[in-house]
Amino acid sequence: MVGSRKLSNDEVEALLGGLESDEEQAVSNQFDPNEVREFVFGSEDLSLLGDYYALRMINEKICRFTRSVFLPMLRIMPRISSFPPEVKSFDEYVESCDSFISVTNNRIEELRGNCLVVIQAPFVSHLTNSYYGGSKIQSLFATQGEFTATEQRIIEIITEGMNEALEVAWKDLIKTKFEVQTREENIQLISFVDGVDTVIVCSFMVQMPQQDPVSFDIVYPLQTLKPISSQLRSRVQNEFAHDDRTWKDRLQNAVLSIPLTLSAELGKPKTSLGKLIKSKEGDVFPMSTPENILVKVAGQSLFYADIGKVGPNAAISMKQRVSESGKKNG
C-alpha cells in the first residue's frame, strides 16, 4: 500500500546538519588520502543497495505471474503494475497501513529470513464476492473487524498461489521456497521484525474494470536480503537457460559442411639427383605399388584403401583406419 512517507530521525538530523556554514562544510570535507580510518565489519549502510535493478525485474515478473492467481476469482484479467521499491523503517510502514488487513508471514529458508504478503481487506472481500457471487454483488464486509471463514479460505488460496509466483519470479536470481508461517489480521502482531528495523516495501496496484484500484504489498526486511545485496545491484542472470537445440544443430551442420581434400598416395619412387637432372620426356621411373594405398587429409594419414573404378571415374575404397601409432586399425 502506498502512503505518505514521514522523515525518519536520521533524515531529520541529516537535514539539520546540512544547514551548517559553508566554512564548516569545507573544513569537514577536507581529509588526508593517506589517513587510516577504523572500519567495523557489519556497520555499512544496508539501505544503499544501488537502484534495486534485480528487485525491480523480479517485481515485473511477479506482476505477470500473479495475474493467473487472481484470474479464476475475478473472472477477468486484471492489470497489475508495480511501484519502485521503497526503503523505510517498519514503524513507518505500519503507520501507512490500515488497522484491519491480511498479513501472511512467509519463511524464506535459503535466505534465513522472512517476508510479508500484505493484502487490503476490501480486495479480499471483492475476490470472495466475485468468486462466489459474480461481479454484480457488492461488497458486504466493508466495516468488518475480522475475516469470515470463507474469506480466510480465499486468503489461503491467494497466498499459496502468490508464493508459487514468488518462487518462479525469484528463480533467476536465487532458487528459493516461500513457506507460510502465520497469518494475521493486524500487522502490529508481526513480531519477527522490530519497529526500527529497515524494510524494503514492494507495492503492486491491481486495476479492474469499473472498480476502484486495490493494492497489495510484499515486504522484505533488509537483513533478509543482505546476503544477496551484491546480486540485487546487478542485472538478473538466468541460471536456468533452456537448451537451444536449434543453435547447436546449425553449428553442427556448419562444421560438418567444411570442404576437405583427400589425397591418395600411390607410392614413393626414389631416384638420384643426377638422373633427375638428366631426365626428359618419356623417361620412366620404376615404382613398386604398395598393398594398400594411403589416404591423407591435410597431411594426416587417415585410411588404407584399394584403388579401383566407379563408372568412368577412378575411385578408392576405404579398408582400414590408420591408428595413431601408424599401424592398421580394423
C-alpha positions as CSV (number, residue, x, y, z in Angstrom):
1,M,0.0,0.0,0.0
2,V,1.4,3.4,-1.0
3,G,1.0,6.1,1.7
4,S,2.6,9.4,2.7
5,R,6.2,8.9,3.9
6,K,7.4,10.6,7.0
7,L,11.0,11.6,7.6
8,S,12.9,9.4,10.0
9,N,15.1,10.7,12.8
10,D,18.2,10.1,10.8
11,E,16.9,12.0,7.9
12,V,15.9,15.0,10.1
13,E,19.4,15.0,11.6
14,A,20.9,15.0,8.1
15,L,18.8,18.0,7.1
16,L,19.7,19.9,10.2
17,G,23.4,19.0,9.7
18,G,23.2,20.4,6.1
19,L,22.4,23.9,7.5
20,E,25.9,24.5,8.9
21,S,28.0,27.2,7.3
22,D,30.0,26.8,4.1
23,E,33.2,27.2,6.0
24,E,32.4,24.4,8.4
25,Q,31.4,22.2,5.4
26,A,34.7,23.0,3.6
27,V,36.7,22.0,6.7
28,S,34.7,18.8,7.3
29,N,35.1,17.8,3.6
30,Q,38.9,18.0,3.8
31,F,40.6,14.8,4.5
32,D,44.0,13.2,4.2
33,P,44.0,10.5,1.5
34,N,46.7,8.7,3.4
35,E,44.7,8.7,6.7
36,V,43.9,5.3,8.1
37,R,40.3,5.1,9.4
38,E,38.8,2.4,11.5
39,F,36.0,0.2,10.0
40,V,33.7,-2.1,11.8
41,F,32.5,-5.0,9.8
42,G,28.7,-5.1,9.5
43,S,28.4,-1.4,10.1
44,E,27.8,-0.5,6.4
45,D,24.6,1.3,5.5
46,L,22.5,-1.5,4.2
47,S,20.0,0.9,2.7
48,L,22.5,1.7,-0.1
49,L,21.7,-1.3,-2.3
50,G,22.0,0.6,-5.6
51,D,19.0,1.0,-7.8
52,Y,17.5,-2.4,-6.9
53,Y,17.6,-3.3,-10.6
54,A,17.3,-7.0,-9.9
55,L,14.4,-6.5,-7.4
56,R,12.5,-4.3,-10.0
57,M,12.9,-7.0,-12.6
58,I,11.6,-9.6,-10.1
59,N,8.6,-7.3,-9.3
60,E,7.8,-7.1,-13.0
61,K,7.7,-10.9,-13.2
62,I,5.5,-11.1,-10.1
63,C,3.0,-8.8,-11.9
64,R,2.8,-11.3,-14.8
65,F,2.7,-14.4,-12.7
66,T,0.1,-13.2,-10.1
67,R,-2.4,-12.4,-12.9
68,S,-3.1,-16.2,-13.2
69,V,-3.7,-16.3,-9.4
70,F,-6.5,-13.6,-9.4
71,L,-8.0,-14.5,-12.8
72,P,-10.1,-17.6,-11.7
73,M,-11.6,-15.5,-8.9
74,L,-12.1,-12.2,-10.6
75,R,-13.2,-13.9,-13.9
76,I,-11.4,-11.1,-15.7
77,M,-7.8,-10.5,-16.5
78,P,-6.7,-7.7,-14.0
79,R,-4.0,-5.2,-14.9
80,I,-1.2,-5.4,-12.3
81,S,1.6,-2.9,-12.1
82,S,4.5,-2.4,-9.7
83,F,5.9,0.7,-8.0
84,P,9.6,1.2,-7.4
85,P,10.8,-0.4,-4.1
86,E,10.8,1.9,-1.1
87,V,13.2,1.7,1.9
88,K,11.7,2.8,5.2
89,S,11.5,1.7,8.8
90,F,9.0,-0.9,9.8
91,D,7.2,1.6,12.0
92,E,6.8,4.0,9.1
93,Y,5.3,1.2,7.0
94,V,2.9,0.2,9.8
95,E,1.7,3.8,10.1
96,S,0.7,3.7,6.4
97,C,-1.3,0.5,6.7
98,D,-4.9,0.1,7.8
99,S,-5.7,-1.4,11.2
100,F,-7.6,-4.3,9.6
101,I,-5.6,-6.1,6.9
102,S,-4.5,-9.6,5.7
103,V,-0.9,-10.2,6.6
104,T,0.9,-13.5,5.7
105,N,4.3,-14.2,7.2
106,N,6.4,-16.3,4.8
107,R,9.6,-18.1,5.6
108,I,12.5,-17.9,3.0
109,E,14.7,-20.7,4.2
110,E,17.5,-20.2,1.7
111,L,18.0,-16.6,2.9
112,R,17.3,-17.5,6.6
113,G,14.7,-14.8,6.7
114,N,11.0,-13.9,6.3
115,C,8.9,-11.7,4.1
116,L,5.3,-10.4,4.4
117,V,2.5,-10.5,1.9
118,V,0.0,-7.7,2.8
119,I,-3.4,-7.6,1.1
120,Q,-6.1,-5.0,1.7
121,A,-9.3,-6.2,3.3
122,P,-11.5,-4.7,0.5
123,F,-9.5,-6.6,-2.0
124,V,-10.2,-9.9,-0.1
125,S,-13.9,-9.1,0.1
126,H,-14.0,-8.3,-3.6
127,L,-12.2,-11.6,-4.5
128,T,-14.7,-13.5,-2.3
129,N,-17.8,-11.9,-3.8
130,S,-16.5,-12.3,-7.4
131,Y,-15.6,-15.9,-6.9
132,Y,-18.9,-17.0,-5.3
133,G,-21.4,-14.4,-6.4
134,G,-20.3,-12.7,-9.6
135,S,-19.4,-9.2,-10.4
136,K,-22.9,-7.7,-9.7
137,I,-22.8,-8.4,-5.9
138,Q,-21.5,-5.5,-3.9
139,S,-19.1,-5.8,-1.0
140,L,-20.9,-6.7,2.2
141,F,-17.9,-6.6,4.6
142,A,-16.5,-3.1,4.3
143,T,-16.7,-2.4,8.0
144,Q,-15.9,-5.8,9.4
145,G,-13.4,-6.5,12.2
146,E,-12.4,-10.0,11.2
147,F,-12.4,-12.2,8.1
148,T,-15.1,-14.8,7.7
149,A,-14.2,-18.5,7.3
150,T,-14.9,-18.2,3.6
151,E,-12.6,-15.2,3.3
152,Q,-9.9,-16.9,5.2
153,R,-10.1,-19.8,2.7
154,I,-9.8,-17.3,-0.1
155,I,-6.7,-15.8,1.6
156,E,-5.2,-19.3,1.8
157,I,-5.8,-19.9,-1.9
158,I,-4.4,-16.5,-2.9
159,T,-1.3,-16.7,-0.7
160,E,-0.5,-20.2,-1.9
161,G,-0.7,-19.1,-5.5
162,M,1.3,-15.9,-4.8
163,N,4.0,-17.9,-3.1
164,E,4.4,-20.1,-6.2
165,A,4.6,-16.9,-8.3
166,L,7.3,-15.6,-6.0
167,E,9.3,-18.7,-6.3
168,V,9.2,-18.6,-10.1
169,A,10.0,-14.8,-10.1
170,W,13.0,-15.2,-7.8
171,K,14.3,-18.4,-9.6
172,D,16.6,-16.5,-12.0
173,L,18.3,-14.8,-9.1
174,I,18.2,-17.5,-6.4
175,K,16.3,-20.7,-6.2
176,T,14.2,-20.5,-3.0
177,K,11.0,-21.6,-1.4
178,F,8.3,-19.4,0.3
179,E,6.5,-21.2,3.1
180,V,3.6,-19.8,5.1
181,Q,4.4,-19.4,8.8
182,T,1.5,-17.4,10.2
183,R,-1.5,-15.3,9.0
184,E,-2.6,-12.3,10.9
185,E,-5.3,-9.6,10.6
186,N,-3.3,-6.9,12.2
187,I,0.3,-6.0,11.0
188,Q,1.3,-4.9,14.5
189,L,1.1,-8.5,15.6
190,I,4.1,-9.4,13.5
191,S,7.0,-9.9,15.9
192,F,9.9,-11.1,13.8
193,V,10.9,-7.6,12.9
194,D,11.4,-4.6,15.2
195,G,9.8,-1.2,14.5
196,V,13.2,0.5,14.0
197,D,14.4,-2.2,11.5
198,T,14.6,-1.2,7.9
199,V,12.4,-2.9,5.4
200,I,12.0,-2.8,1.6
201,V,8.4,-2.3,0.5
202,C,7.4,-3.5,-2.9
203,S,3.9,-2.2,-3.7
204,F,1.6,-3.5,-6.5
205,M,-1.6,-2.0,-7.9
206,V,-4.4,-4.1,-9.2
207,Q,-6.7,-2.4,-11.7
208,M,-10.1,-3.9,-12.7
209,P,-12.9,-2.5,-15.0
210,Q,-15.5,-0.4,-13.2
211,Q,-13.8,-0.9,-9.8
212,D,-11.5,1.2,-7.7
213,P,-7.9,0.1,-7.8
214,V,-6.6,-2.0,-4.9
215,S,-3.1,-2.9,-3.9
216,F,-1.0,-5.5,-2.1
217,D,2.5,-5.3,-0.8
218,I,5.4,-7.6,-0.4
219,V,7.7,-6.5,2.5
220,Y,11.3,-7.8,2.8
221,P,13.4,-7.0,5.9
222,L,16.6,-5.6,4.8
223,Q,18.6,-8.1,6.8
224,T,16.9,-10.9,4.8
225,L,18.2,-9.5,1.5
226,K,21.7,-8.7,2.9
227,P,23.3,-12.0,1.8
228,I,22.4,-11.3,-1.9
229,S,22.9,-7.5,-1.8
230,S,25.6,-7.7,-4.5
231,Q,23.3,-9.6,-6.8
232,L,20.5,-7.1,-6.2
233,R,22.8,-4.4,-7.6
234,S,23.4,-6.2,-10.8
235,R,21.3,-7.4,-13.6
236,V,19.5,-10.7,-13.2
237,Q,21.4,-13.6,-14.7
238,N,19.3,-16.6,-15.7
239,E,20.9,-19.8,-14.3
240,F,18.2,-21.9,-15.8
241,A,18.7,-21.3,-19.6
242,H,16.9,-23.7,-21.9
243,D,19.0,-26.0,-24.1
244,D,18.8,-24.3,-27.6
245,R,18.9,-27.3,-29.9
246,T,18.4,-25.2,-33.0
247,W,21.6,-23.3,-32.5
248,K,23.5,-26.5,-31.8
249,D,22.1,-28.2,-34.9
250,R,23.0,-25.2,-37.1
251,L,26.6,-25.1,-35.6
252,Q,27.0,-28.9,-36.2
253,N,25.7,-28.6,-39.8
254,A,28.1,-25.8,-40.5
255,V,31.1,-27.7,-39.1
256,L,30.2,-30.9,-41.0
257,S,29.9,-28.9,-44.2
258,I,33.5,-27.8,-44.2
259,P,35.1,-28.9,-47.5
260,L,38.1,-31.2,-47.2
261,T,40.5,-32.5,-49.9
262,L,41.5,-36.2,-49.9
263,S,44.8,-37.3,-51.4
264,A,45.6,-40.9,-52.3
265,E,49.3,-41.8,-52.1
266,L,50.2,-44.4,-54.7
267,G,53.8,-44.8,-53.8
268,K,57.2,-43.1,-53.2
269,P,59.7,-43.9,-56.0
270,K,63.3,-42.9,-55.5
271,T,65.9,-41.6,-57.9
272,S,69.3,-39.8,-57.8
273,L,69.8,-36.1,-58.3
274,G,71.9,-36.9,-61.4
275,K,69.2,-38.9,-63.1
276,L,66.6,-36.3,-62.1
277,I,68.7,-33.5,-63.8
278,K,69.2,-35.6,-66.9
279,S,65.6,-36.7,-67.1
280,K,63.4,-35.8,-70.2
281,E,60.1,-36.6,-71.6
282,G,59.4,-40.3,-72.0
283,D,61.8,-41.4,-69.1
284,V,60.3,-43.9,-66.7
285,F,60.9,-44.2,-63.0
286,P,60.2,-47.6,-61.7
287,M,57.8,-47.7,-58.6
288,S,56.5,-50.6,-56.6
289,T,52.8,-50.5,-55.8
290,P,52.0,-51.0,-52.1
291,E,49.4,-53.4,-50.9
292,N,47.3,-50.6,-49.6
293,I,47.0,-47.1,-50.8
294,L,47.4,-44.4,-48.1
295,V,44.6,-41.8,-47.9
296,K,45.6,-38.4,-46.3
297,V,43.6,-35.3,-45.3
298,A,45.6,-32.1,-44.6
299,G,48.8,-34.1,-44.4
300,Q,47.3,-36.5,-41.8
301,S,47.1,-40.3,-42.7
302,L,43.6,-41.5,-42.1
303,F,42.8,-44.7,-44.1
304,Y,44.2,-47.5,-46.1
305,A,42.3,-48.1,-49.3
306,D,42.2,-50.0,-52.6
307,I,42.2,-48.2,-55.9
308,G,39.5,-49.0,-58.5
309,K,36.8,-47.5,-60.7
310,V,33.2,-46.3,-60.4
311,G,31.9,-46.0,-63.9
312,P,34.4,-43.9,-65.9
313,N,36.0,-42.4,-62.9
314,A,38.8,-43.7,-60.8
315,A,37.9,-44.2,-57.1
316,I,39.3,-45.5,-53.8
317,S,37.6,-47.9,-51.4
318,M,38.4,-47.3,-47.7
319,K,39.5,-50.5,-46.0
320,Q,41.1,-49.7,-42.6
321,R,41.6,-46.6,-40.4
322,V,45.2,-45.7,-39.6
323,S,45.8,-45.7,-35.9
324,E,47.8,-43.0,-34.1
325,S,50.8,-45.4,-33.8
326,G,50.8,-45.8,-37.6
327,K,49.5,-49.4,-37.5
328,K,46.4,-50.7,-39.1
329,N,43.3,-50.4,-37.0
330,G,40.5,-52.7,-38.2
